């Protein structure tokens, strides 16, 4: 989830548990503590794929954060004890702030390694977009009201109310995901599509319109499903370029991406580069995580020793407006195949314009 929302969630939790004694400071302490797991984004693992797949790793591990919670609670009780609340309440507050940070991240599509160092696949329940104003707004209003009031009990009650509203909204996003996949299921059966895997996630900044991706051999299908849709979803077949994957048989970066994404990858030859795209994140045709893993030399592909981040666009306001109209007007046409074709627009970029950076919270 975005850094601001994580800070607001931490502020609301500490305000509800310790605001009675700490007042406004509870909001500041909680916001700072909630930002701690995302400091791993400052680390450079030396490779674009590594930077993406190591993020939300050790710093988002529940076992690691359990130990960090115990250590922080012990340090605070030793150096800054407060007679108004117990060590158990302090430990509960710190643990909840750190644990809810990583659990909220697991509700997004990115992938959170909750059980690091175990080699289990990242958890990505993908029920909420990485930025969702309806989730964040109650937390923001409660923080502003708490800062203005400053009094413990008012701050505490406002924080509790905000947490209740945001949690109810998060439950609504879970229901939306179930709705989208249930509506797509009969259409897959009707068309005789043997789905190898199904992925669904909300479209940007909302939970009313959902994007569903279905893998089938060398192709994948995409559909938009909204709460207000009266008709079965329309499936769009898009070429995945999976034949190119054979050239990456010896690539550890490719294996890492397969593990991290659950196989939801697309392959494109752009100039002399073999570019792999994570289909889960972003929106059709505008996926932020694309990597150059091989280069065509002579008559064969040569694996790159270090993966590089391929330039990608994130769409524009016109497309966001089209999606917004699609929520309320199910008959509105969204040209998903045409949007997907725009993945090839940057094929004139040169390797000098690539980088190894990654970025997501």
C-alpha positions as CSV (number, residue, x, y, z in Angstrom):
1,X,0.0,0.0,0.0
2,X,1.2,3.6,-0.5
3,X,3.3,5.1,2.2
4,X,0.8,7.7,3.3
5,X,-1.9,5.2,3.9
6,X,0.5,3.0,5.9
7,X,1.5,6.0,8.0
8,X,-2.2,6.9,8.6
9,X,-3.0,3.3,9.6
10,X,-0.2,3.2,12.1
11,X,-1.3,6.6,13.5
12,X,-4.8,5.4,13.9
13,X,-3.8,2.2,15.7
14,X,-1.5,4.0,18.1
15,X,-4.1,6.7,18.6
16,X,-6.7,4.1,19.5
17,X,-4.5,2.1,21.9
18,X,-2.2,4.8,23.5
19,X,-3.8,8.1,22.5
20,X,-5.5,8.4,25.9
21,X,-2.0,8.9,27.5
22,X,0.1,10.2,24.6
23,X,-2.3,12.6,22.9
24,X,-1.1,14.0,19.6
25,X,2.2,12.3,20.0
26,X,0.5,8.9,19.5
27,X,-0.3,9.8,15.9
28,X,3.3,10.8,15.1
29,X,4.8,7.8,16.8
30,X,2.4,5.4,15.1
31,X,3.0,7.0,11.7
32,X,6.8,6.7,12.1
33,X,6.6,3.1,13.3
34,X,4.3,2.1,10.4
35,X,6.8,3.4,7.9
36,X,9.6,1.2,9.2
37,X,9.0,-2.0,7.1
38,X,9.2,0.0,3.8
39,X,12.7,1.2,4.5
40,X,14.0,-1.8,2.6
41,X,13.2,0.1,-0.6
42,X,16.4,2.1,0.1
43,X,18.5,-1.0,-0.4
44,X,20.0,-1.7,-3.8
45,X,20.3,-5.5,-4.5
46,X,22.3,-4.7,-7.7
47,X,19.7,-6.1,-10.2
48,X,16.3,-4.8,-11.3
49,X,14.5,-8.2,-10.8
50,X,16.2,-8.6,-7.4
51,X,15.2,-5.1,-6.4
52,X,11.6,-5.9,-7.2
53,X,11.4,-9.3,-5.7
54,X,13.4,-8.6,-2.6
55,X,11.2,-5.7,-1.7
56,X,8.6,-6.7,0.9
57,X,10.9,-9.5,1.8
58,X,12.7,-9.8,5.2
59,X,11.3,-6.4,6.4
60,X,7.8,-7.7,5.8
61,X,8.3,-11.1,7.4
62,X,5.9,-11.8,10.3
63,X,8.5,-13.8,12.2
64,X,11.1,-11.0,11.8
65,X,8.6,-8.3,12.9
66,X,7.6,-10.4,15.9
67,X,11.2,-10.2,17.1
68,X,11.4,-6.5,16.2
69,X,8.2,-5.8,18.2
70,X,9.6,-7.5,21.3
71,X,12.8,-5.6,21.0
72,X,11.2,-2.2,20.5
73,X,8.7,-2.8,23.4
74,X,11.6,-3.7,25.7
75,X,13.7,-0.7,24.7
76,X,10.8,1.7,25.2
77,X,9.9,0.3,28.6
78,X,13.5,0.5,29.6
79,X,14.3,4.0,28.5
80,X,10.9,5.8,28.3
81,X,8.5,4.0,30.7
82,X,5.0,5.4,31.2
83,X,3.0,4.7,34.3
84,X,-0.3,5.0,32.5
85,X,-0.2,1.8,30.5
86,X,1.4,-1.6,30.8
87,X,4.1,-3.3,28.8
88,X,1.6,-5.7,27.4
89,X,-0.5,-2.8,25.9
90,X,2.7,-1.3,24.5
91,X,3.7,-4.6,22.9
92,X,0.3,-5.1,21.5
93,X,0.3,-1.6,20.0
94,X,3.8,-2.0,18.4
95,X,2.9,-5.5,17.1
96,X,-0.4,-4.4,15.6
97,X,1.2,-1.5,13.8
98,X,3.9,-3.6,12.2
99,X,1.7,-6.6,11.5
100,X,-1.1,-4.7,9.9
101,X,1.3,-2.9,7.7
102,X,2.5,-6.1,6.0
103,X,-1.0,-7.7,6.1
104,X,-2.5,-4.7,4.3
105,X,0.3,-5.0,1.7
106,X,-0.7,-8.6,1.2
107,X,-4.2,-7.4,0.2
108,X,-2.5,-5.6,-2.8
109,X,-1.3,-7.3,-6.0
110,X,2.5,-6.8,-5.6
111,X,3.4,-9.8,-3.4
112,X,4.4,-9.8,0.2
113,X,6.8,-12.4,1.7
114,X,5.0,-12.9,5.0
115,X,6.9,-16.0,5.9
116,X,10.5,-15.1,4.9
117,X,13.0,-16.8,5.1
118,X,10.8,-19.7,4.0
119,X,10.7,-20.0,0.2
120,X,6.9,-19.9,0.0
121,X,5.4,-17.8,-2.8
122,X,4.6,-14.2,-1.9
123,X,1.1,-13.5,-0.6
124,X,-0.9,-11.3,-3.0
125,X,-4.6,-11.4,-2.2
126,X,-5.1,-8.6,-4.7
127,X,-8.3,-7.1,-3.4
128,X,-7.3,-3.5,-3.2
129,X,-5.4,-1.2,-5.5
130,X,-2.1,0.2,-4.1
131,X,-3.7,3.6,-3.8
132,X,-7.4,3.6,-2.8
133,X,-8.8,6.9,-1.6
134,X,-11.9,5.3,0.0
135,X,-9.7,3.2,2.3
136,X,-7.4,6.0,3.2
137,X,-10.0,8.8,3.7
138,X,-11.4,7.8,7.1
139,X,-7.9,7.3,8.5
140,X,-6.8,10.8,7.2
141,X,-9.9,12.5,8.7
142,X,-9.3,10.8,12.0
143,X,-5.7,11.9,12.1
144,X,-6.5,15.5,11.2
145,X,-9.3,15.5,13.9
146,X,-6.9,14.0,16.4
147,X,-4.2,16.6,15.7
148,X,-6.8,19.4,16.0
149,X,-8.4,18.1,19.2
150,X,-5.3,16.8,20.9
151,X,-7.4,15.4,23.8
152,X,-6.8,11.7,24.5
153,X,-10.3,10.3,24.6
154,X,-11.5,12.2,21.5
155,X,-8.4,11.1,19.6
156,X,-8.9,7.6,20.7
157,X,-12.5,7.3,19.7
158,X,-11.9,9.0,16.4
159,X,-9.1,6.6,15.6
160,X,-11.3,3.6,16.5
161,X,-14.1,4.8,14.2
162,X,-11.7,5.3,11.3
163,X,-10.2,1.8,11.8
164,X,-13.7,0.3,11.8
165,X,-14.8,2.1,8.6
166,X,-11.5,1.2,6.7
167,X,-11.8,-2.4,7.8
168,X,-15.4,-2.6,6.6
169,X,-14.3,-1.2,3.2
170,X,-11.5,-3.7,3.0
171,X,-14.1,-6.4,3.5
172,X,-16.1,-4.9,0.6
173,X,-13.0,-5.3,-1.7
174,X,-12.8,-9.0,-0.8
175,X,-16.4,-9.3,-1.9
176,X,-15.6,-7.5,-5.1
177,X,-12.9,-10.0,-6.0
178,X,-15.2,-12.9,-5.4
179,X,-17.9,-11.2,-7.5
180,X,-15.5,-10.7,-10.5
181,X,-14.1,-14.2,-10.5
182,X,-17.6,-15.8,-10.1
183,X,-18.9,-13.8,-13.1
184,X,-16.0,-14.8,-15.3
185,X,-16.2,-18.5,-14.5
186,X,-19.4,-19.3,-16.5
187,X,-18.1,-17.4,-19.5
188,X,-14.9,-19.4,-19.5
189,X,-16.9,-22.6,-19.5
190,X,-19.2,-21.4,-22.3
191,X,-16.3,-20.6,-24.5
192,X,-14.4,-23.8,-23.6
193,X,-11.4,-21.9,-22.3
194,X,-9.2,-24.1,-20.2
195,X,-7.8,-21.7,-17.7
196,X,-4.3,-22.5,-16.4
197,X,-4.5,-19.7,-13.8
198,X,-6.8,-16.8,-13.0
199,X,-5.8,-13.5,-11.5
200,X,-8.1,-10.6,-10.6
201,X,-7.5,-7.2,-9.2
202,X,-9.3,-3.9,-9.0
203,X,-8.7,-1.2,-11.6
204,X,-6.8,1.9,-10.5
205,X,-8.0,3.9,-7.5
206,X,-11.3,2.0,-7.0
207,X,-12.9,-1.3,-6.1
208,X,-16.0,-1.1,-8.3
209,X,-14.4,-2.2,-11.6
210,X,-12.3,-5.3,-11.7
211,X,-9.7,-6.6,-14.2
212,X,-9.5,-10.4,-14.6
213,X,-6.6,-12.1,-16.4
214,X,-6.8,-15.7,-17.5
215,X,-3.7,-17.6,-18.8
216,X,-4.3,-20.2,-21.6
217,X,-1.3,-21.5,-23.4
218,X,0.4,-19.0,-25.7
219,X,-2.4,-16.5,-25.0
220,X,-4.1,-14.7,-22.1
221,X,-7.5,-13.3,-21.8
222,X,-8.6,-10.1,-20.1
223,X,-12.0,-9.0,-19.0
224,X,-13.4,-6.0,-17.1
225,X,-16.1,-6.9,-14.6
226,X,-18.1,-4.3,-12.6
227,X,-20.7,-4.5,-9.9
228,X,-23.2,-2.8,-12.1
229,X,-22.7,-5.0,-15.2
230,X,-26.0,-6.6,-16.4
231,X,-24.3,-8.8,-19.0
232,X,-21.7,-11.6,-18.9
233,X,-18.1,-10.2,-19.2
234,X,-16.5,-9.9,-22.6
235,X,-13.2,-11.8,-22.8
236,X,-10.4,-10.4,-24.9
237,X,-7.7,-12.8,-26.2
238,X,-4.2,-11.3,-26.3
239,X,-1.0,-12.9,-27.4
240,X,1.4,-13.7,-24.6
241,X,4.6,-14.5,-26.6
242,X,5.3,-17.5,-24.4
243,X,7.4,-19.1,-27.1
244,X,10.1,-16.6,-26.3
245,X,10.4,-18.0,-22.8
246,X,12.5,-20.9,-24.1
247,X,15.3,-18.5,-24.6
248,X,15.3,-17.8,-20.8
249,X,15.7,-21.4,-19.7
250,X,19.0,-20.7,-17.9
251,X,18.0,-17.3,-16.5
252,X,17.8,-17.1,-12.7
253,X,16.1,-13.7,-13.0
254,X,13.3,-15.4,-15.1
255,X,12.9,-18.2,-12.6
256,X,12.7,-15.6,-9.8
257,X,10.0,-13.7,-11.7
258,X,8.0,-16.9,-12.3
259,X,8.1,-17.6,-8.6
260,X,7.2,-14.0,-7.6
261,X,4.3,-13.5,-10.1
262,X,2.9,-17.0,-10.2
263,X,3.6,-17.2,-13.9
264,X,1.6,-14.1,-15.0
265,X,4.2,-12.9,-17.4
266,X,4.2,-11.7,-21.0
267,X,7.2,-11.9,-23.4
268,X,8.0,-9.4,-26.1
269,X,10.9,-9.0,-28.5
270,X,11.5,-5.2,-28.6
271,X,14.3,-4.5,-31.0
272,X,17.1,-6.8,-30.0
273,X,15.9,-7.1,-26.4
274,X,13.7,-9.8,-24.8
275,X,11.4,-8.0,-22.4
276,X,9.4,-9.7,-19.7
277,X,6.3,-8.0,-18.3
278,X,4.5,-8.6,-15.0
279,X,0.9,-8.7,-16.1
280,X,-0.5,-8.4,-12.6
281,X,0.4,-4.8,-11.8
282,X,-0.8,-1.6,-13.3
283,X,-3.5,-1.7,-16.0
284,X,-3.7,-3.4,-19.4
285,X,-0.9,-2.1,-21.6
286,X,0.5,0.0,-18.8
287,X,2.5,-2.3,-16.6
288,X,5.2,-0.7,-14.4
289,X,7.4,-3.7,-14.0
290,X,9.1,-4.8,-17.3
291,X,12.6,-6.2,-17.5
292,X,15.1,-6.8,-20.3
293,X,16.5,-10.3,-19.6
294,X,18.2,-11.3,-22.9
295,X,19.7,-9.7,-26.0
296,X,19.6,-11.0,-29.6
297,X,23.1,-11.4,-30.9
298,X,23.7,-13.0,-34.3
299,X,21.2,-15.8,-34.6
300,X,20.7,-16.5,-30.9
301,X,19.6,-15.0,-27.7
302,X,22.2,-14.2,-25.1
303,X,21.2,-13.9,-21.4
304,X,22.0,-10.6,-19.8
305,X,24.1,-11.1,-16.6
306,X,22.1,-8.3,-14.9
307,X,18.5,-7.6,-15.6
308,X,17.5,-4.1,-16.5
309,X,14.3,-2.2,-15.9
310,X,12.5,-1.5,-19.2
311,X,10.9,1.9,-19.6
312,X,7.1,1.8,-19.2
313,X,4.3,4.3,-19.3
314,X,1.5,4.3,-16.7
315,X,-1.4,5.5,-18.9
316,X,-3.0,9.0,-18.8
317,X,-6.0,10.8,-17.5
318,X,-8.0,10.0,-20.6
319,X,-7.7,6.2,-20.0
320,X,-8.5,6.7,-16.3
321,X,-11.6,8.7,-17.3
322,X,-12.6,5.8,-19.7
323,X,-12.4,3.3,-16.8
324,X,-14.4,5.7,-14.6
325,X,-17.1,5.9,-17.3
326,X,-17.0,2.1,-17.6
327,X,-18.0,1.7,-14.0
328,X,-21.3,3.5,-14.4
329,X,-21.9,2.7,-18.1
330,X,-21.3,-1.0,-18.6
331,X,-22.0,-0.7,-22.3
332,X,-19.0,1.6,-22.8
333,X,-16.3,0.0,-24.9
334,X,-12.7,-0.3,-23.5
335,X,-10.3,-1.5,-26.2
336,X,-8.2,-3.8,-24.0
337,X,-6.4,-5.5,-27.0
338,X,-5.4,-2.0,-28.3
339,X,-4.2,-1.0,-24.9
340,X,-2.2,-4.2,-24.6
341,X,-0.6,-3.5,-28.0
342,X,0.9,-0.4,-26.6
343,X,3.4,-2.6,-24.7
344,X,5.4,-2.4,-27.9
345,X,5.4,1.4,-28.2
346,X,8.8,1.7,-26.4
347,X,10.7,-0.7,-28.7
348,X,12.9,2.2,-30.0
349,X,14.4,2.6,-26.5
350,X,18.1,1.7,-26.3
351,X,19.8,-0.3,-23.5
352,X,21.5,2.9,-22.3
353,X,18.1,4.2,-21.3
354,X,17.4,1.2,-19.1
355,X,18.1,1.0,-15.3
356,X,18.1,-1.4,-12.4
357,X,15.8,0.5,-10.2
358,X,12.5,-0.7,-8.8
359,X,9.8,1.1,-6.9
360,X,6.7,0.1,-5.1
361,X,5.5,0.3,-1.5
